[in-house]
Amino acid sequence: MAEKKTKDKKWIQKTEMKKGVFTTKAKRKGITTAQLQENVLSNPDEYNAETIKQARLRQTLVGLKKKKDAKKTEG
């Protein structure tokens, strides 16, 4: 019998985030973090693995925030 995989609701706190690094990369290029995220995710071959992970994490966190904000406006 396969074990059920439990969801770790605190996974974000366990990530090794270096605050402001992705923003700094975007500012250095003269673009916003959203633009950098789009560039990285559309052309992953042009960026290193760390930058790709940062872009994916930003995408996830923005999505979670939108979901949270939607719940606030509903109720």
N, C-alpha and C positions, 0 to 999 in steps of 0.2 A: 504494500500500500504506500503510495507516495505521500510524503509529508506536505502539509499545506505551508506555503510560504507566507509568513506574516509580514504585513507592511510595516516598515519602520517609518513612523510619522515624524521622526526627528532627523531625517537623512540630511536636510539642508545644514543643520548645525554641525554635522560631522564632516562636511566638505571642507577642504583646505582652500578657503577663499583668501585671496590677497586683495584687500580692499583698494579700489581705485586703479588697478592695473589695466583693466580693459578700457576704462575711461581715458586713461593716459595714452594708451595706444591709439584710440580714436582721435583725441585732441592733436597728437603728433601728426596724424594724417590730415587734420583739418576737417574732420567729419564728426557726426554724432555717433553715439554708441549703437543706435538702431541701424544706422547706415553701415557701420562696421560689421555688425552682426549679420546683416543681409549679404554683404560682400563675402564674409567668411563662409557662411553656409551655402552660398551659391557657387563658390570656387574654393573648396577645401584643399585642393592640391597646392594652392599658392600660399598656404599658411601652415604654421607648425601645429603639432598636436595640442599644445597648451592653449593656444589661441582658439582652436576649434572647440575645445572643452569649455572655455570661457563663454564663447558665443552660444553654445547649447545651454549652458547654465543660465545665461541672461534670458534666453528665449523661454525657458521653463519658469523662471522667477517672474517675468512679465506676465506670462499666462496665468500663474497662480494669483498675482495681484489683481488682474482683470476679473478673475473668477470671484475673488473675495469682495471686490468693489461691487460686482453685480449682485451679490447676496445682500450687501448693505442697502442697496437701493430698493430691493424687493421688499425687505421686511423691516 
